[in-house]
Amino acid sequence: KIALIPSGALTKTNVQEAIVENDSHITTIKNNLSSHTSNTSNPHKVTKSQIGLGNVDNTSDANKPISTAT
């Protein structure tokens, strides 16, 4: 038996059961992290102005005055 009250998300007081329970939590966290890092649909709702893209000139190259050979 575990001498102290389990901490964090663990509920088991038997050492072997606590290890198995902890492994389960680790697997869940790894899966959640993998899902999060592979999400490319802007999960944090970052806006273009937050990263300075609001200041970018969106004029196409063909419409810029230096785009033709001089």
DRENTOR-334022 format. One record per atom (N, C-alpha, C): residue number from 1; residue in three letters; atom name; x, y negated, z. Coordinates in nm, 3 decimals. Layout:
<rs>
nr:rest:atom:u:v:w
NUM:ALA:CA:X:Y:Z .
...
</rs>
This chain:
<rs>
nr:rest:atom:u:v:w
1:LYS:N:0.084:0.119:0.000 .
1:LYS:CA:0.000:0.000:0.000 .
1:LYS:C:0.088:-0.125:0.000 .
2:ILE:N:0.032:-0.232:-0.058 .
2:ILE:CA:0.099:-0.361:-0.056 .
2:ILE:C:0.071:-0.425:0.079 .
3:ALA:N:0.177:-0.469:0.146 .
3:ALA:CA:0.162:-0.520:0.282 .
3:ALA:C:0.085:-0.651:0.289 .
4:LEU:N:0.097:-0.732:0.186 .
4:LEU:CA:0.031:-0.863:0.187 .
4:LEU:C:-0.093:-0.860:0.099 .
5:ILE:N:-0.172:-0.962:0.109 .
5:ILE:CA:-0.290:-0.976:0.022 .
5:ILE:C:-0.239:-1.005:-0.119 .
6:PRO:N:-0.292:-0.938:-0.220 .
6:PRO:CA:-0.248:-0.964:-0.357 .
6:PRO:C:-0.266:-1.111:-0.394 .
7:SER:N:-0.177:-1.162:-0.476 .
7:SER:CA:-0.186:-1.303:-0.515 .
7:SER:C:-0.221:-1.315:-0.662 .
8:GLY:N:-0.252:-1.438:-0.703 .
8:GLY:CA:-0.284:-1.463:-0.842 .
8:GLY:C:-0.410:-1.390:-0.883 .
9:ALA:N:-0.405:-1.326:-0.998 .
9:ALA:CA:-0.522:-1.258:-1.052 .
9:ALA:C:-0.528:-1.111:-1.009 .
10:LEU:N:-0.427:-1.064:-0.935 .
10:LEU:CA:-0.426:-0.924:-0.894 .
10:LEU:C:-0.527:-0.899:-0.783 .
11:THR:N:-0.591:-0.782:-0.790 .
11:THR:CA:-0.687:-0.745:-0.686 .
11:THR:C:-0.650:-0.614:-0.618 .
12:LYS:N:-0.560:-0.538:-0.678 .
12:LYS:CA:-0.524:-0.406:-0.625 .
12:LYS:C:-0.427:-0.419:-0.510 .
13:THR:N:-0.438:-0.327:-0.412 .
13:THR:CA:-0.345:-0.326:-0.299 .
13:THR:C:-0.251:-0.206:-0.304 .
14:ASN:N:-0.276:-0.112:-0.393 .
14:ASN:CA:-0.186:0.000:-0.415 .
14:ASN:C:-0.082:-0.045:-0.517 .
15:VAL:N:0.047:-0.023:-0.489 .
15:VAL:CA:0.154:-0.075:-0.573 .
15:VAL:C:0.140:-0.028:-0.717 .
16:GLN:N:0.119:0.099:-0.739 .
16:GLN:CA:0.110:0.151:-0.875 .
16:GLN:C:-0.012:0.092:-0.947 .
17:GLU:N:-0.124:0.082:-0.879 .
17:GLU:CA:-0.243:0.022:-0.940 .
17:GLU:C:-0.220:-0.126:-0.970 .
18:ALA:N:-0.148:-0.195:-0.882 .
18:ALA:CA:-0.118:-0.337:-0.903 .
18:ALA:C:-0.029:-0.355:-1.026 .
19:ILE:N:0.067:-0.265:-1.044 .
19:ILE:CA:0.155:-0.271:-1.162 .
19:ILE:C:0.073:-0.252:-1.289 .
20:VAL:N:-0.015:-0.155:-1.289 .
20:VAL:CA:-0.101:-0.130:-1.406 .
20:VAL:C:-0.191:-0.251:-1.432 .
21:GLU:N:-0.246:-0.307:-1.326 .
21:GLU:CA:-0.332:-0.424:-1.340 .
21:GLU:C:-0.252:-0.542:-1.396 .
22:ASN:N:-0.131:-0.561:-1.346 .
22:ASN:CA:-0.046:-0.669:-1.393 .
22:ASN:C:-0.012:-0.650:-1.541 .
23:ASP:N:0.019:-0.526:-1.581 .
23:ASP:CA:0.048:-0.497:-1.722 .
23:ASP:C:-0.072:-0.534:-1.810 .
24:SER:N:-0.191:-0.508:-1.760 .
24:SER:CA:-0.312:-0.542:-1.835 .
24:SER:C:-0.323:-0.693:-1.852 .
25:HIS:N:-0.293:-0.768:-1.746 .
25:HIS:CA:-0.296:-0.915:-1.754 .
25:HIS:C:-0.193:-0.966:-1.854 .
26:ILE:N:-0.073:-0.906:-1.851 .
26:ILE:CA:0.033:-0.947:-1.944 .
26:ILE:C:-0.009:-0.921:-2.088 .
27:THR:N:-0.069:-0.807:-2.115 .
27:THR:CA:-0.117:-0.775:-2.249 .
27:THR:C:-0.220:-0.876:-2.295 .
28:THR:N:-0.313:-0.911:-2.207 .
28:THR:CA:-0.416:-1.010:-2.241 .
28:THR:C:-0.352:-1.145:-2.272 .
29:ILE:N:-0.258:-1.187:-2.191 .
29:ILE:CA:-0.190:-1.315:-2.213 .
29:ILE:C:-0.113:-1.313:-2.345 .
30:LYS:N:-0.043:-1.203:-2.374 .
30:LYS:CA:0.031:-1.192:-2.500 .
30:LYS:C:-0.064:-1.201:-2.619 .
31:ASN:N:-0.178:-1.134:-2.610 .
31:ASN:CA:-0.275:-1.138:-2.719 .
31:ASN:C:-0.332:-1.278:-2.738 .
32:ASN:N:-0.362:-1.345:-2.627 .
32:ASN:CA:-0.414:-1.482:-2.636 .
32:ASN:C:-0.311:-1.576:-2.695 .
33:LEU:N:-0.186:-1.562:-2.654 .
33:LEU:CA:-0.079:-1.647:-2.706 .
33:LEU:C:-0.057:-1.622:-2.854 .
34:SER:N:-0.057:-1.497:-2.894 .
34:SER:CA:-0.040:-1.463:-3.035 .
34:SER:C:-0.152:-1.521:-3.119 .
35:SER:N:-0.274:-1.511:-3.070 .
35:SER:CA:-0.388:-1.566:-3.141 .
35:SER:C:-0.376:-1.718:-3.152 .
36:HIS:N:-0.332:-1.781:-3.045 .
36:HIS:CA:-0.319:-1.927:-3.043 .
36:HIS:C:-0.210:-1.975:-3.140 .
37:THR:N:-0.095:-1.911:-3.135 .
37:THR:CA:0.016:-1.957:-3.219 .
37:THR:C:-0.006:-1.929:-3.366 .
38:SER:N:-0.090:-1.833:-3.399 .
38:SER:CA:-0.116:-1.804:-3.540 .
38:SER:C:-0.234:-1.884:-3.595 .
39:ASN:N:-0.302:-1.959:-3.510 .
39:ASN:CA:-0.416:-2.040:-3.552 .
39:ASN:C:-0.364:-2.166:-3.622 .
40:THR:N:-0.394:-2.180:-3.749 .
40:THR:CA:-0.347:-2.295:-3.826 .
40:THR:C:-0.459:-2.395:-3.857 .
41:SER:N:-0.570:-2.383:-3.789 .
41:SER:CA:-0.685:-2.470:-3.817 .
41:SER:C:-0.691:-2.591:-3.723 .
42:ASN:N:-0.574:-2.639:-3.678 .
42:ASN:CA:-0.566:-2.757:-3.592 .
42:ASN:C:-0.643:-2.737:-3.462 .
43:PRO:N:-0.602:-2.637:-3.382 .
43:PRO:CA:-0.677:-2.604:-3.260 .
43:PRO:C:-0.677:-2.714:-3.155 .
44:HIS:N:-0.583:-2.808:-3.163 .
44:HIS:CA:-0.576:-2.914:-3.064 .
44:HIS:C:-0.639:-3.044:-3.113 .
45:LYS:N:-0.697:-3.040:-3.231 .
45:LYS:CA:-0.768:-3.155:-3.287 .
45:LYS:C:-0.676:-3.278:-3.299 .
46:VAL:N:-0.552:-3.255:-3.340 .
46:VAL:CA:-0.457:-3.364:-3.360 .
46:VAL:C:-0.503:-3.445:-3.481 .
47:THR:N:-0.503:-3.578:-3.465 .
47:THR:CA:-0.544:-3.664:-3.575 .
47:THR:C:-0.422:-3.720:-3.647 .
48:LYS:N:-0.440:-3.764:-3.769 .
48:LYS:CA:-0.329:-3.818:-3.846 .
48:LYS:C:-0.272:-3.944:-3.781 .
49:SER:N:-0.355:-4.021:-3.715 .
49:SER:CA:-0.305:-4.143:-3.651 .
49:SER:C:-0.219:-4.110:-3.529 .
50:GLN:N:-0.248:-3.998:-3.461 .
50:GLN:CA:-0.170:-3.959:-3.344 .
50:GLN:C:-0.025:-3.928:-3.380 .
51:ILE:N:-0.001:-3.883:-3.501 .
51:ILE:CA:0.136:-3.847:-3.541 .
51:ILE:C:0.192:-3.943:-3.645 .
52:GLY:N:0.125:-4.055:-3.664 .
52:GLY:CA:0.178:-4.159:-3.751 .
52:GLY:C:0.144:-4.147:-3.897 .
53:LEU:N:0.060:-4.053:-3.936 .
53:LEU:CA:0.026:-4.038:-4.077 .
53:LEU:C:-0.071:-4.146:-4.124 .
54:GLY:N:-0.129:-4.221:-4.033 .
54:GLY:CA:-0.216:-4.331:-4.071 .
54:GLY:C:-0.139:-4.443:-4.139 .
55:ASN:N:-0.008:-4.444:-4.124 .
55:ASN:CA:0.076:-4.548:-4.184 .
55:ASN:C:0.137:-4.505:-4.318 .
56:VAL:N:0.107:-4.386:-4.364 .
56:VAL:CA:0.165:-4.334:-4.487 .
56:VAL:C:0.095:-4.393:-4.609 .
57:ASP:N:0.175:-4.431:-4.708 .
57:ASP:CA:0.121:-4.483:-4.834 .
57:ASP:C:0.072:-4.364:-4.917 .
58:ASN:N:-0.059:-4.356:-4.938 .
58:ASN:CA:-0.116:-4.243:-5.012 .
58:ASN:C:-0.125:-4.269:-5.162 .
59:THR:N:-0.056:-4.369:-5.211 .
59:THR:CA:-0.056:-4.399:-5.354 .
59:THR:C:0.015:-4.287:-5.429 .
60:SER:N:-0.044:-4.238:-5.536 .
60:SER:CA:0.020:-4.131:-5.612 .
60:SER:C:0.148:-4.183:-5.677 .
61:ASP:N:0.242:-4.094:-5.703 .
61:ASP:CA:0.370:-4.135:-5.762 .
61:ASP:C:0.350:-4.205:-5.896 .
62:ALA:N:0.256:-4.161:-5.975 .
62:ALA:CA:0.235:-4.220:-6.108 .
62:ALA:C:0.189:-4.366:-6.098 .
63:ASN:N:0.126:-4.402:-5.987 .
63:ASN:CA:0.077:-4.539:-5.970 .
63:ASN:C:0.174:-4.630:-5.895 .
64:LYS:N:0.291:-4.578:-5.862 .
64:LYS:CA:0.390:-4.662:-5.794 .
64:LYS:C:0.473:-4.736:-5.899 .
65:PRO:N:0.511:-4.859:-5.873 .
65:PRO:CA:0.578:-4.939:-5.974 .
65:PRO:C:0.712:-4.883:-6.021 .
66:ILE:N:0.776:-4.799:-5.946 .
66:ILE:CA:0.906:-4.749:-5.985 .
66:ILE:C:0.898:-4.606:-6.041 .
67:SER:N:0.778:-4.559:-6.067 .
67:SER:CA:0.762:-4.420:-6.109 .
67:SER:C:0.804:-4.396:-6.253 .
68:THR:N:0.808:-4.497:-6.337 .
68:THR:CA:0.851:-4.479:-6.477 .
68:THR:C:0.999:-4.514:-6.489 .
69:ALA:N:1.065:-4.450:-6.582 .
69:ALA:CA:1.208:-4.476:-6.604 .
69:ALA:C:1.232:-4.621:-6.642 .
70:THR:N:1.333:-4.678:-6.584 .
70:THR:CA:1.364:-4.818:-6.616 .
70:THR:C:1.496:-4.829:-6.691 .
</rs>
